[in-house]
Amino acid sequence: MNEQSNPSAQAKVAHEVWLHQMEAKSRAKQARFMDGIATRLKRPRQTEPPIQPFRGAPAFWHEFEWSVEQRIEEFTANFTSVGGHVVRLPSLEHSADWIARKAQELGAAYIVRQNEPDLDTLQLEAALPEVHLSVWNTDPVEDWKARAAEADIGIVMADEAAAYTGSVAVLSSPAKGRSVSLLPTVLIILLPVERLRTRLGEILVRFDEAGREQLPAGIHFITGPSRSSDIENDLTIGVHGPGIVYTLLIG
């Protein structure tokens, strides 16, 4: 059977012709629209991409860096200005005591945490015997997203943070599910001071240098609690994530 006697082949050809016609009409309409803008602006229409002599941050910004205490001060100010909480603690051991007291204060019944070695050392199970605590992805048959959504508190380790924006970077992996930081009502982030950078670019450049094949499953920047506003700018907290976020600055 040749193509002329095959109805499906004829329909395919007709459809392709129609698509080309529609694309031509769309491009012509787009050209008229852009020509109209250029006419109103009284200048020739730009048809080539403009030359950009500068790309990325200027040289002085790459050299900009605060001292450790300045980073701590600026991060605290920026993170708290958007509704987050920052607590200074001398060690991981002190953070375990703080988390236990906060869980009791909030009446938490269920906590989920990342499967991180640093969090293992906290021994929260012993500190909170009355609280059900789950470690992410340790049970292959568990519905971990559902468990995280039910959790009163999620606990994560910060991979890095930027003082200038008050942002904490949390990376995803099989042991560090993003649901731990996105779904619980309250989020507690443990941030060792040595992971606190001055600029966001210091964090992002590491991903560029690593290359696409080495990128984590997810890169999440957390700047205070979830915030959302409607068209009238009515601010609502906790719609798309935890409504209460603590960062424990350790060391």
One Martini backbone bead per residue (centre of mass of N, CA, C, O) as a GRO file, in nm:
protein
  251
    1MET     BB    1   0.093   0.038   0.026
    2ASN     BB    2   0.067   0.354  -0.041
    3GLU     BB    3   0.045   0.677   0.071
    4GLN     BB    4  -0.213   0.763  -0.100
    5SER     BB    5  -0.386   0.498   0.018
    6ASN     BB    6  -0.318   0.613   0.315
    7PRO     BB    7  -0.500   0.773   0.545
    8SER     BB    8  -0.295   0.815   0.780
    9ALA     BB    9  -0.072   0.948   0.607
   10GLN     BB   10  -0.245   1.184   0.504
   11ALA     BB   11  -0.311   1.298   0.785
   12LYS     BB   12  -0.020   1.354   0.868
   13VAL     BB   13   0.048   1.553   0.642
   14ALA     BB   14  -0.181   1.753   0.700
   15HIS     BB   15  -0.090   1.816   0.991
   16GLU     BB   16   0.191   1.932   0.918
   17VAL     BB   17   0.087   2.160   0.741
   18TRP     BB   18  -0.081   2.296   0.962
   19LEU     BB   19   0.152   2.352   1.157
   20HIS     BB   20   0.313   2.537   0.967
   21GLN     BB   21   0.090   2.748   0.931
   22MET     BB   22   0.061   2.822   1.233
   23GLU     BB   23   0.354   2.910   1.275
   24ALA     BB   24   0.355   3.136   1.064
   25LYS     BB   25   0.128   3.302   1.193
   26SER     BB   26   0.263   3.341   1.468
   27ARG     BB   27   0.521   3.485   1.365
   28ALA     BB   28   0.373   3.720   1.227
   29LYS     BB   29   0.232   3.824   1.483
   30GLN     BB   30   0.491   3.873   1.644
   31ALA     BB   31   0.620   4.077   1.447
   32ARG     BB   32   0.394   4.289   1.465
   33PHE     BB   33   0.417   4.338   1.765
   34MET     BB   34   0.719   4.429   1.770
   35ASP     BB   35   0.688   4.656   1.561
   36GLY     BB   36   0.490   4.824   1.731
   37ILE     BB   37   0.681   4.882   1.963
   38ALA     BB   38   0.906   5.020   1.798
   39THR     BB   39   0.728   5.250   1.692
   40ARG     BB   40   0.650   5.371   1.971
   41LEU     BB   41   0.968   5.410   2.044
   42LYS     BB   42   1.127   5.518   1.795
   43ARG     BB   43   1.277   5.241   1.694
   44PRO     BB   44   1.445   4.991   1.608
   45ARG     BB   45   1.428   4.667   1.574
   46GLN     BB   46   1.535   4.402   1.763
   47THR     BB   47   1.715   4.105   1.619
   48GLU     BB   48   1.958   4.101   1.815
   49PRO     BB   49   2.145   4.024   2.056
   50PRO     BB   50   2.279   4.181   2.300
   51ILE     BB   51   2.561   4.314   2.419
   52GLN     BB   52   2.750   4.170   2.702
   53PRO     BB   53   3.019   4.281   2.884
   54PHE     BB   54   2.869   4.159   3.141
   55ARG     BB   55   2.914   3.869   3.360
   56GLY     BB   56   2.804   3.849   3.642
   57ALA     BB   57   2.992   3.920   3.894
   58PRO     BB   58   3.189   4.136   4.011
   59ALA     BB   59   3.502   4.135   4.137
   60PHE     BB   60   3.441   4.265   4.420
   61TRP     BB   61   3.230   4.043   4.504
   62HIS     BB   62   3.429   3.799   4.519
   63GLU     BB   63   3.596   3.956   4.764
   64PHE     BB   64   3.364   3.955   4.950
   65GLU     BB   65   3.407   3.947   5.319
   66TRP     BB   66   3.333   3.822   5.626
   67SER     BB   67   3.348   3.764   5.928
   68VAL     BB   68   3.232   3.546   6.146
   69GLU     BB   69   3.071   3.748   6.323
   70GLN     BB   70   2.936   3.893   6.086
   71ARG     BB   71   2.789   3.649   5.975
   72ILE     BB   72   2.621   3.592   6.224
   73GLU     BB   73   2.483   3.868   6.244
   74GLU     BB   74   2.358   3.879   5.954
   75PHE     BB   75   2.206   3.616   5.952
   76THR     BB   76   2.027   3.674   6.195
   77ALA     BB   77   1.892   3.930   6.084
   78ASN     BB   78   1.778   3.805   5.815
   79PHE     BB   79   1.622   3.559   5.928
   80THR     BB   80   1.442   3.720   6.140
   81SER     BB   81   1.308   3.933   5.938
   82VAL     BB   82   1.124   3.667   5.814
   83GLY     BB   83   1.050   3.477   6.091
   84GLY     BB   84   1.286   3.355   6.208
   85HIS     BB   85   1.509   3.148   6.412
   86VAL     BB   86   1.796   3.206   6.632
   87VAL     BB   87   2.043   2.981   6.783
   88ARG     BB   88   2.303   2.974   7.010
   89LEU     BB   89   2.553   2.705   7.014
   90PRO     BB   90   2.840   2.523   7.115
   91SER     BB   91   2.700   2.230   7.046
   92LEU     BB   92   2.554   1.935   6.971
   93GLU     BB   93   2.478   1.860   7.260
   94HIS     BB   94   2.312   2.121   7.311
   95SER     BB   95   2.106   2.069   7.083
   96ALA     BB   96   1.970   1.824   7.209
   97ASP     BB   97   1.854   1.974   7.454
   98TRP     BB   98   1.695   2.185   7.296
   99ILE     BB   99   1.511   1.994   7.136
  100ALA     BB  100   1.381   1.857   7.379
  101ARG     BB  101   1.252   2.114   7.498
  102LYS     BB  102   1.092   2.202   7.246
  103ALA     BB  103   0.920   1.946   7.215
  104GLN     BB  104   0.782   1.975   7.491
  105GLU     BB  105   0.668   2.262   7.450
  106LEU     BB  106   0.501   2.167   7.177
  107GLY     BB  107   0.395   1.867   7.199
  108ALA     BB  108   0.545   1.649   7.056
  109ALA     BB  109   0.485   1.322   6.887
  110TYR     BB  110   0.642   1.372   6.600
  111ILE     BB  111   0.959   1.284   6.443
  112VAL     BB  112   1.172   1.386   6.170
  113ARG     BB  113   1.487   1.277   6.020
  114GLN     BB  114   1.776   1.264   5.905
  115ASN     BB  115   2.034   1.038   5.774
  116GLU     BB  116   2.271   1.153   5.988
  117PRO     BB  117   2.556   1.130   6.168
  118ASP     BB  118   2.523   1.393   6.339
  119LEU     BB  119   2.232   1.305   6.438
  120ASP     BB  120   2.311   1.044   6.582
  121THR     BB  121   2.474   1.186   6.822
  122LEU     BB  122   2.217   1.301   6.979
  123GLN     BB  123   2.015   1.090   7.091
  124LEU     BB  124   1.692   1.148   7.083
  125GLU     BB  125   1.556   0.891   7.181
  126ALA     BB  126   1.660   0.926   7.477
  127ALA     BB  127   1.556   1.230   7.518
  128LEU     BB  128   1.262   1.116   7.371
  129PRO     BB  129   1.071   0.861   7.478
  130GLU     BB  130   0.766   0.990   7.406
  131VAL     BB  131   0.871   1.012   7.113
  132HIS     BB  132   0.822   0.968   6.777
  133LEU     BB  133   1.114   0.861   6.588
  134SER     BB  134   1.227   0.918   6.254
  135VAL     BB  135   1.438   0.782   5.996
  136TRP     BB  136   1.511   0.844   5.694
  137ASN     BB  137   1.493   0.564   5.488
  138THR     BB  138   1.505   0.290   5.685
  139ASP     BB  139   1.224   0.199   5.552
  140PRO     BB  140   1.128   0.059   5.247
  141VAL     BB  141   0.793   0.047   5.316
  142GLU     BB  142   0.769   0.333   5.377
  143ASP     BB  143   0.579   0.639   5.382
  144TRP     BB  144   0.763   0.920   5.398
  145LYS     BB  145   0.582   1.152   5.315
  146ALA     BB  146   0.357   1.094   5.516
  147ARG     BB  147   0.533   1.112   5.770
  148ALA     BB  148   0.623   1.407   5.728
  149ALA     BB  149   0.330   1.528   5.726
  150GLU     BB  150   0.280   1.427   6.037
  151ALA     BB  151   0.494   1.595   6.151
  152ASP     BB  152   0.592   1.829   6.389
  153ILE     BB  153   0.907   1.765   6.333
  154GLY     BB  154   1.196   1.872   6.155
  155ILE     BB  155   1.537   1.743   6.096
  156VAL     BB  156   1.835   1.921   5.985
  157MET     BB  157   2.123   1.960   5.789
  158ALA     BB  158   2.332   2.194   5.695
  159ASP     BB  159   2.545   2.251   5.429
  160GLU     BB  160   2.478   2.563   5.394
  161ALA     BB  161   2.532   2.933   5.414
  162ALA     BB  162   2.401   3.278   5.379
  163ALA     BB  163   2.433   3.585   5.523
  164TYR     BB  164   2.330   3.804   5.316
  165THR     BB  165   2.032   3.634   5.292
  166GLY     BB  166   1.953   3.416   5.507
  167SER     BB  167   2.047   3.127   5.385
  168VAL     BB  168   1.970   2.776   5.358
  169ALA     BB  169   2.136   2.481   5.255
  170VAL     BB  170   1.959   2.186   5.127
  171LEU     BB  171   2.025   1.864   5.042
  172SER     BB  172   1.957   1.589   4.838
  173SER     BB  173   1.897   1.241   4.931
  174PRO     BB  174   1.831   0.930   5.038
  175ALA     BB  175   1.903   1.047   5.345
  176LYS     BB  176   1.779   1.355   5.239
  177GLY     BB  177   1.482   1.434   5.238
  178ARG     BB  178   1.286   1.708   5.150
  179SER     BB  179   1.036   1.650   5.335
  180VAL     BB  180   1.170   1.724   5.609
  181SER     BB  181   1.165   2.050   5.525
  182LEU     BB  182   0.849   2.076   5.402
  183LEU     BB  183   0.611   1.921   5.595
  184PRO     BB  184   0.641   2.002   5.862
  185THR     BB  185   0.552   2.236   6.098
  186VAL     BB  186   0.847   2.212   6.211
  187LEU     BB  187   1.182   2.352   6.175
  188ILE     BB  188   1.515   2.214   6.228
  189ILE     BB  189   1.837   2.368   6.195
  190LEU     BB  190   2.169   2.260   6.159
  191LEU     BB  191   2.448   2.506   6.192
  192PRO     BB  192   2.757   2.517   6.134
  193VAL     BB  193   2.968   2.781   6.127
  194GLU     BB  194   3.167   2.669   5.896
  195ARG     BB  195   2.904   2.684   5.681
  196LEU     BB  196   2.919   2.997   5.687
  197ARG     BB  197   2.874   3.234   5.451
  198THR     BB  198   2.851   3.529   5.284
  199ARG     BB  199   2.775   3.426   4.992
  200LEU     BB  200   2.589   3.266   4.753
  201GLY     BB  201   2.818   3.218   4.541
  202GLU     BB  202   2.989   3.020   4.718
  203ILE     BB  203   2.780   2.791   4.673
  204LEU     BB  204   2.718   2.780   4.361
  205VAL     BB  205   3.008   2.727   4.247
  206ARG     BB  206   3.028   2.429   4.337
  207PHE     BB  207   2.822   2.319   4.129
  208ASP     BB  208   2.973   2.404   3.876
  209GLU     BB  209   3.239   2.249   3.937
  210ALA     BB  210   3.111   1.958   3.957
  211GLY     BB  211   2.875   1.921   3.774
  212ARG     BB  212   2.600   1.762   3.657
  213GLU     BB  213   2.667   1.463   3.760
  214GLN     BB  214   2.710   1.586   4.077
  215LEU     BB  215   2.436   1.657   4.139
  216PRO     BB  216   2.187   1.679   4.330
  217ALA     BB  217   1.851   1.620   4.353
  218GLY     BB  218   1.853   1.877   4.555
  219ILE     BB  219   1.823   2.245   4.602
  220HIS     BB  220   1.767   2.418   4.913
  221PHE     BB  221   1.638   2.737   5.004
  222ILE     BB  222   1.620   2.874   5.336
  223THR     BB  223   1.409   3.169   5.440
  224GLY     BB  224   1.245   3.083   5.658
  225PRO     BB  225   0.930   3.068   5.649
  226SER     BB  226   0.651   3.014   5.496
  227ARG     BB  227   0.539   3.236   5.226
  228SER     BB  228   0.218   3.395   5.130
  229SER     BB  229   0.059   3.595   4.868
  230ASP     BB  230  -0.181   3.771   4.745
  231ILE     BB  231  -0.301   4.026   4.547
  232GLU     BB  232  -0.345   4.191   4.842
  233ASN     BB  233  -0.105   4.112   5.043
  234ASP     BB  234  -0.185   3.862   5.210
  235LEU     BB  235  -0.021   3.716   5.464
  236THR     BB  236   0.095   3.371   5.477
  237ILE     BB  237   0.181   3.113   5.700
  238GLY     BB  238   0.253   2.778   5.605
  239VAL     BB  239   0.150   2.672   5.318
  240HIS     BB  240   0.444   2.548   5.173
  241GLY     BB  241   0.539   2.503   5.479
  242PRO     BB  242   0.685   2.576   5.744
  243GLY     BB  243   0.588   2.811   6.005
  244ILE     BB  244   0.844   2.708   6.175
  245VAL     BB  245   1.192   2.829   6.211
  246TYR     BB  246   1.502   2.684   6.313
  247THR     BB  247   1.838   2.799   6.381
  248LEU     BB  248   2.131   2.624   6.480
  249LEU     BB  249   2.415   2.775   6.591
  250ILE     BB  250   2.721   2.595   6.580
  251GLY     BB  251   3.015   2.719   6.759
   0.00000   0.00000   0.00000
